[in-house]
Every structure is written in structure tokens, then in C-alpha cells.
Amino acid sequence: MTVNNKYSNNSEATHVSVTHKVEEGSQITETKVSEKRATKKATFVLPIELHKRLKTAAAEQDKTMLEIVEEALGNHLKI
């Protein structure tokens, strides 16, 4: 018998937007592409001020909040 609930360790595939930067001489070209990769859902509770700053930074950088969190975690964990 298989039990699926919010504590199950089920992974899923999600389409994510990835930015590729290509340097051609003195120009840098950025291209956003969608790619599929395995993901795992995580839920976090953030202090209100941190959430506001994250949301503002995402808008200013034309990124999603998830892209910023993934980048920050990757840098913190040295991935």
C-alpha cells in the first residue's frame, strides 16, 4: 500500500526558466530558456520585511522570487 501525503518524499519535474549568458566580443547576450528538471517542493515562513525585500529585489532584477532564493541558497551552500 502506498501512502501519499504532504510528508511523502515525492519528487516532481518542473519547467524552470534558465538564463544563459553568452559573451561575444564586448557584448553580452542573455537568453532565457525553459528546461525541465527534478524538483522538490519546500515551504518556508519568512519574516515580513525579508519577504518584502525579496519581492522588491525580484521586481527590480526582472527575476522570480524563486530564482533569487535558488541563487542565494546555491551561493550559501557553495553549489
RORO-525465 format. One record per atom (N, C-alpha, C, O): residue number from 1; x, y, z. Coordinates in nm, 4 decimals, padded with zeros to 6 digits. Example, Ala and Ser with C-alpha at 12.3 -4.5 7.8 and 13.67 -1.06 7.14 Angstrom:
# RORO-525465
[1, [01.3190, -00.5690, 00.7800]]
[1, [01.2300, -00.4500, 00.7800]]
[1, [01.3200, -00.3300, 00.7800]]
[1, [01.4236, -00.3319, 00.8465]]
[2, [01.2850, -00.2250, 00.7080]]
[2, [01.3670, -00.1060, 00.7140]]
[2, [01.2900, 00.0030, 00.7870]]
[2, [01.3409, 00.1138, 00.8039]]
***
This chain:
# RORO-525465
[1, [00.0846, -00.1179, 00.0000]]
[1, [00.0000, 00.0000, 00.0000]]
[1, [00.0890, 00.1240, 00.0000]]
[1, [00.1821, 00.1343, 00.0799]]
[2, [00.0603, 00.2168, -00.0888]]
[2, [00.1363, 00.3404, -00.0985]]
[2, [00.0579, 00.4523, -00.0322]]
[2, [-00.0609, 00.4710, -00.0583]]
[3, [00.1252, 00.5251, 00.0526]]
[3, [00.0610, 00.6379, 00.1192]]
[3, [00.1230, 00.7657, 00.0659]]
[3, [00.2445, 00.7841, 00.0733]]
[4, [00.0407, 00.8531, 00.0127]]
[4, [00.0872, 00.9826, -00.0354]]
[4, [00.0224, 01.0921, 00.0469]]
[4, [-00.0995, 01.1095, 00.0442]]
[5, [00.1027, 01.1640, 00.1182]]
[5, [00.0536, 01.2793, 00.1929]]
[5, [00.1580, 01.3883, 00.1845]]
[5, [00.2569, 01.3742, 00.1125]]
[6, [00.1375, 01.4968, 00.2572]]
[6, [00.2311, 01.6083, 00.2449]]
[6, [00.3712, 01.5753, 00.2953]]
[6, [00.4643, 01.6529, 00.2734]]
[7, [00.3875, 01.4618, 00.3622]]
[7, [00.5185, 01.4238, 00.4126]]
[7, [00.5871, 01.3212, 00.3230]]
[7, [00.7000, 01.2808, 00.3511]]
[8, [00.5205, 01.2785, 00.2155]]
[8, [00.5805, 01.1830, 00.1228]]
[8, [00.7026, 01.2458, 00.0569]]
[8, [00.7096, 01.3677, 00.0412]]
[9, [00.7965, 01.1641, 00.0194]]
[9, [00.9190, 01.2119, -00.0437]]
[9, [00.9078, 01.2016, -00.1951]]
[9, [00.9936, 01.1424, -00.2606]]
[10, [00.8023, 01.2592, -00.2500]]
[10, [00.7808, 01.2539, -00.3946]]
[10, [00.8478, 01.3717, -00.4607]]
[10, [00.8288, 01.4863, -00.4201]]
[11, [00.9265, 01.3431, -00.5632]]
[11, [00.9864, 01.4479, -00.6441]]
[11, [00.8988, 01.4684, -00.7657]]
[11, [00.8215, 01.3801, -00.8031]]
[12, [00.9106, 01.5834, -00.8265]]
[12, [00.8350, 01.6091, -00.9475]]
[12, [00.9222, 01.6866, -01.0437]]
[12, [01.0218, 01.7475, -01.0046]]
[13, [00.8840, 01.6838, -01.1689]]
[13, [00.9576, 01.7585, -01.2700]]
[13, [00.8892, 01.8925, -01.2897]]
[13, [00.7666, 01.9003, -01.2977]]
[14, [00.9680, 01.9958, -01.2972]]
[14, [00.9147, 02.1302, -01.3136]]
[14, [00.9911, 02.2003, -01.4238]]
[14, [01.1122, 02.1832, -01.4384]]
[15, [00.9187, 02.2792, -01.5008]]
[15, [00.9843, 02.3617, -01.6018]]
[15, [01.0365, 02.4863, -01.5311]]
[15, [00.9626, 02.5528, -01.4585]]
[16, [01.1616, 02.5170, -01.5523]]
[16, [01.2209, 02.6363, -01.4932]]
[16, [01.2811, 02.7216, -01.6030]]
[16, [01.3214, 02.6716, -01.7081]]
[17, [01.2865, 02.8487, -01.5773]]
[17, [01.3458, 02.9414, -01.6727]]
[17, [01.4916, 02.9609, -01.6350]]
[17, [01.5227, 02.9980, -01.5218]]
[18, [01.5797, 02.9362, -01.7287]]
[18, [01.7236, 02.9483, -01.7051]]
[18, [01.7793, 03.0537, -01.7990]]
[18, [01.7490, 03.0536, -01.9183]]
[19, [01.8602, 03.1432, -01.7458]]
[19, [01.9206, 03.2467, -01.8281]]
[19, [02.0612, 03.2043, -01.8668]]
[19, [02.1448, 03.1750, -01.7814]]
[20, [02.0857, 03.2017, -01.9967]]
[20, [02.2187, 03.1707, -02.0480]]
[20, [02.2825, 03.3010, -02.0946]]
[20, [02.2226, 03.3762, -02.1715]]
[21, [02.4038, 03.3271, -02.0479]]
[21, [02.4767, 03.4469, -02.0897]]
[21, [02.5884, 03.4070, -02.1843]]
[21, [02.6675, 03.3175, -02.1545]]
[22, [02.5944, 03.4739, -02.2984]]
[22, [02.6977, 03.4475, -02.3980]]
[22, [02.7718, 03.5770, -02.4253]]
[22, [02.7109, 03.6785, -02.4589]]
[23, [02.9027, 03.5732, -02.4108]]
[23, [02.9840, 03.6920, -02.4361]]
[23, [03.0394, 03.6853, -02.5772]]
[23, [03.1108, 03.5919, -02.6136]]
[24, [03.0050, 03.7861, -02.6558]]
[24, [03.0535, 03.7955, -02.7933]]
[24, [03.1282, 03.9275, -02.8070]]
[24, [03.0677, 04.0335, -02.8229]]
[25, [03.2592, 03.9192, -02.8006]]
[25, [03.3392, 04.0418, -02.8054]]
[25, [03.3111, 04.1267, -02.6822]]
[25, [03.3351, 04.0837, -02.5694]]
[26, [03.2603, 04.2470, -02.7044]]
[26, [03.2316, 04.3357, -02.5918]]
[26, [03.0830, 04.3326, -02.5529]]
[26, [03.0404, 04.4073, -02.4648]]
[27, [03.0044, 04.2463, -02.6187]]
[27, [02.8622, 04.2370, -02.5892]]
[27, [02.8297, 04.1082, -02.5153]]
[27, [02.8879, 04.0031, -02.5420]]
[28, [02.7361, 04.1184, -02.4223]]
[28, [02.6867, 04.0014, -02.3509]]
[28, [02.5398, 03.9849, -02.3875]]
[28, [02.4593, 04.0762, -02.3694]]
[29, [02.5063, 03.8680, -02.4390]]
[29, [02.3691, 03.8390, -02.4773]]
[29, [02.3099, 03.7420, -02.3765]]
[29, [02.3698, 03.6389, -02.3461]]
[30, [02.1906, 03.7756, -02.3241]]
[30, [02.1217, 03.6886, -02.2304]]
[30, [02.0013, 03.6264, -02.2998]]
[30, [01.9235, 03.6953, -02.3658]]
[31, [01.9874, 03.4958, -02.2841]]
[31, [01.8743, 03.4247, -02.3416]]
[31, [01.8088, 03.3409, -02.2335]]
[31, [01.8749, 03.2610, -02.1672]]
[32, [01.6773, 03.3593, -02.2155]]
[32, [01.6042, 03.2774, -02.1194]]
[32, [01.5433, 03.1596, -02.1925]]
[32, [01.4746, 03.1759, -02.2933]]
[33, [01.5694, 03.0398, -02.1400]]
[33, [01.5124, 02.9194, -02.1977]]
[33, [01.4439, 02.8396, -02.0867]]
[33, [01.4786, 02.8510, -01.9692]]
[34, [01.3480, 02.7603, -02.1263]]
[34, [01.2779, 02.6762, -02.0301]]
[34, [01.3400, 02.5384, -02.0350]]
[34, [01.3586, 02.4818, -02.1428]]
[35, [01.3721, 02.4844, -01.9195]]
[35, [01.4240, 02.3483, -01.9168]]
[35, [01.3553, 02.2731, -01.8037]]
[35, [01.3093, 02.3327, -01.7063]]
[36, [01.3493, 02.1425, -01.8182]]
[36, [01.2804, 02.0591, -01.7217]]
[36, [01.3838, 01.9958, -01.6295]]
[36, [01.4842, 01.9414, -01.6755]]
[37, [01.3589, 02.0033, -01.5004]]
[37, [01.4496, 01.9368, -01.4063]]
[37, [01.3709, 01.8884, -01.2855]]
[37, [01.2619, 01.9381, -01.2572]]
[38, [01.4263, 01.7922, -01.2155]]
[38, [01.3599, 01.7361, -01.0979]]
[38, [01.3595, 01.8395, -00.9864]]
[38, [01.4594, 01.9071, -00.9618]]
[39, [01.2470, 01.8505, -00.9204]]
[39, [01.2346, 01.9463, -00.8108]]
[39, [01.1678, 01.8814, -00.6917]]
[39, [01.1079, 01.7745, -00.7031]]
[40, [01.1783, 01.9455, -00.5796]]
[40, [01.1136, 01.9030, -00.4563]]
[40, [01.0525, 02.0264, -00.3929]]
[40, [01.1210, 02.1270, -00.3745]]
[41, [00.9256, 02.0199, -00.3595]]
[41, [00.8568, 02.1338, -00.3008]]
[41, [00.9033, 02.1552, -00.1571]]
[41, [00.9172, 02.0603, -00.0799]]
[42, [00.9271, 02.2819, -00.1227]]
[42, [00.9655, 02.3189, 00.0138]]
[42, [00.8841, 02.4416, 00.0532]]
[42, [00.8586, 02.5290, -00.0296]]
[43, [00.8442, 02.4478, 00.1771]]
[43, [00.7666, 02.5612, 00.2267]]
[43, [00.8455, 02.6292, 00.3373]]
[43, [00.8960, 02.5641, 00.4287]]
[44, [00.8553, 02.7619, 00.3276]]
[44, [00.9287, 02.8394, 00.4266]]
[44, [00.8411, 02.9520, 00.4786]]
[44, [00.7569, 03.0052, 00.4062]]
[45, [00.8611, 02.9870, 00.6021]]
[45, [00.7961, 03.1046, 00.6594]]
[45, [00.9060, 03.2088, 00.6773]]
[45, [01.0048, 03.1850, 00.7468]]
[46, [00.8875, 03.3253, 00.6132]]
[46, [00.9872, 03.4312, 00.6187]]
[46, [00.9349, 03.5484, 00.6991]]
[46, [00.8144, 03.5734, 00.7010]]
[47, [01.0242, 03.6208, 00.7659]]
[47, [00.9820, 03.7452, 00.8299]]
[47, [00.9258, 03.8398, 00.7233]]
[47, [00.9741, 03.8415, 00.6101]]
[48, [00.8258, 03.9170, 00.7587]]
[48, [00.7574, 04.0055, 00.6640]]
[48, [00.8554, 04.0963, 00.5918]]
[48, [00.8459, 04.1108, 00.4699]]
[49, [00.9480, 04.1572, 00.6618]]
[49, [01.0428, 04.2503, 00.5995]]
[49, [01.1313, 04.1796, 00.4978]]
[49, [01.1594, 04.2351, 00.3915]]
[50, [01.1758, 04.0581, 00.5284]]
[50, [01.2588, 03.9822, 00.4349]]
[50, [01.1784, 03.9478, 00.3090]]
[50, [01.2308, 03.9559, 00.1979]]
[51, [01.0529, 03.9098, 00.3259]]
[51, [00.9672, 03.8789, 00.2115]]
[51, [00.9481, 04.0021, 00.1234]]
[51, [00.9525, 03.9923, 00.0008]]
[52, [00.9269, 04.1176, 00.1856]]
[52, [00.9106, 04.2424, 00.1092]]
[52, [01.0366, 04.2743, 00.0299]]
[52, [01.0289, 04.3137, -00.0865]]
[53, [01.1520, 04.2573, 00.0926]]
[53, [01.2788, 04.2864, 00.0249]]
[53, [01.3041, 04.1878, -00.0893]]
[53, [01.3557, 04.2257, -00.1944]]
[54, [01.2675, 04.0617, -00.0680]]
[54, [01.2809, 03.9601, -00.1724]]
[54, [01.1915, 03.9942, -00.2913]]
[54, [01.2352, 03.9876, -00.4062]]
[55, [01.0678, 04.0301, -00.2638]]
[55, [00.9724, 04.0631, -00.3697]]
[55, [01.0173, 04.1864, -00.4475]]
[55, [01.0068, 04.1901, -00.5701]]
[56, [01.0671, 04.2868, -00.3767]]
[56, [01.1164, 04.4088, -00.4410]]
[56, [01.2382, 04.3792, -00.5282]]
[56, [01.2473, 04.4259, -00.6417]]
[57, [01.3317, 04.3012, -00.4738]]
[57, [01.4525, 04.2663, -00.5493]]
[57, [01.4163, 04.1884, -00.6753]]
[57, [01.4766, 04.2098, -00.7805]]
[58, [01.3191, 04.0990, -00.6661]]
[58, [01.2776, 04.0209, -00.7824]]
[58, [01.2218, 04.1126, -00.8910]]
[58, [01.2533, 04.0963, -01.0089]]
[59, [01.1399, 04.2074, -00.8515]]
[59, [01.0828, 04.3008, -00.9490]]
[59, [01.1915, 04.3876, -01.0118]]
[59, [01.1915, 04.4091, -01.1330]]
[60, [01.2835, 04.4371, -00.9303]]
[60, [01.3902, 04.5242, -00.9802]]
[60, [01.4847, 04.4506, -01.0754]]
[60, [01.5365, 04.5098, -01.1701]]
[61, [01.5071, 04.3212, -01.0500]]
[61, [01.6017, 04.2430, -01.1308]]
[61, [01.5326, 04.1632, -01.2413]]
[61, [01.5975, 04.0873, -01.3133]]
[62, [01.4008, 04.1804, -01.2545]]
[62, [01.3222, 04.1071, -01.3541]]
[62, [01.3453, 03.9568, -01.3399]]
[62, [01.3673, 03.8864, -01.4384]]
[63, [01.3397, 03.9091, -01.2155]]
[63, [01.3537, 03.7672, -01.1832]]
[63, [01.2345, 03.7264, -01.0978]]
[63, [01.1614, 03.8108, -01.0460]]
[64, [01.2166, 03.5963, -01.0841]]
[64, [01.1154, 03.5486, -00.9906]]
[64, [01.1779, 03.5421, -00.8514]]
[64, [01.3001, 03.5390, -00.8369]]
[65, [01.0931, 03.5401, -00.7506]]
[65, [01.1451, 03.5256, -00.6150]]
[65, [01.2167, 03.3911, -00.6023]]
[65, [01.3185, 03.3813, -00.5338]]
[66, [01.1642, 03.2880, -00.6679]]
[66, [01.2279, 03.1563, -00.6644]]
[66, [01.3686, 03.1607, -00.7226]]
[66, [01.4600, 03.0998, -00.6671]]
[67, [01.3873, 03.2315, -00.8334]]
[67, [01.5205, 03.2416, -00.8933]]
[67, [01.6190, 03.3048, -00.7953]]
[67, [01.7333, 03.2601, -00.7852]]
[68, [01.5764, 03.4072, -00.7238]]
[68, [01.6649, 03.4731, -00.6275]]
[68, [01.6956, 03.3806, -00.5103]]
[68, [01.8102, 03.3728, -00.4660]]
[69, [01.5941, 03.3103, -00.4597]]
[69, [01.6153, 03.2187, -00.3469]]
[69, [01.7080, 03.1045, -00.3886]]
[69, [01.7985, 03.0678, -00.3137]]
[70, [01.6857, 03.0479, -00.5086]]
[70, [01.7738, 02.9399, -00.5556]]
[70, [01.9178, 02.9872, -00.5684]]
[70, [02.0106, 02.9163, -00.5296]]
[71, [01.9365, 03.1070, -00.6228]]
[71, [02.0711, 03.1617, -00.6383]]
[71, [02.1367, 03.1841, -00.5024]]
[71, [02.2537, 03.1510, -00.4834]]
[72, [02.0615, 03.2401, -00.4084]]
[72, [02.1154, 03.2678, -00.2747]]
[72, [02.1513, 03.1385, -00.2030]]
[72, [02.2575, 03.1295, -00.1414]]
[73, [02.0641, 03.0383, -00.2103]]
[73, [02.0934, 02.9102, -00.1461]]
[73, [02.2135, 02.8414, -00.2117]]
[73, [02.2986, 02.7842, -00.1437]]
[74, [02.2185, 02.8482, -00.3439]]
[74, [02.3327, 02.7901, -00.4142]]
[74, [02.4637, 02.8546, -00.3714]]
[74, [02.5632, 02.7858, -00.3482]]
[75, [02.4631, 02.9893, -00.3608]]
[75, [02.5836, 03.0599, -00.3158]]
[75, [02.6177, 03.0245, -00.1718]]
[75, [02.7344, 03.0033, -00.1389]]
[76, [02.5169, 03.0181, -00.0863]]
[76, [02.5399, 02.9879, 00.0555]]
[76, [02.5963, 02.8465, 00.0728]]
[76, [02.6865, 02.8239, 00.1534]]
[77, [02.5413, 02.7518, -00.0043]]
[77, [02.5843, 02.6132, 00.0066]]
[77, [02.7023, 02.5807, -00.0841]]
[77, [02.7493, 02.4670, -00.0883]]
[78, [02.7495, 02.6824, -00.1569]]
[78, [02.8633, 02.6710, -00.2485]]
[78, [02.8405, 02.5615, -00.3532]]
[78, [02.9259, 02.4757, -00.3757]]
[79, [02.7232, 02.5671, -00.4162]]
[79, [02.6863, 02.4697, -00.5202]]
[79, [02.7196, 02.5283, -00.6551]]
[79, [02.6971, 02.4640, -00.7576]]
***
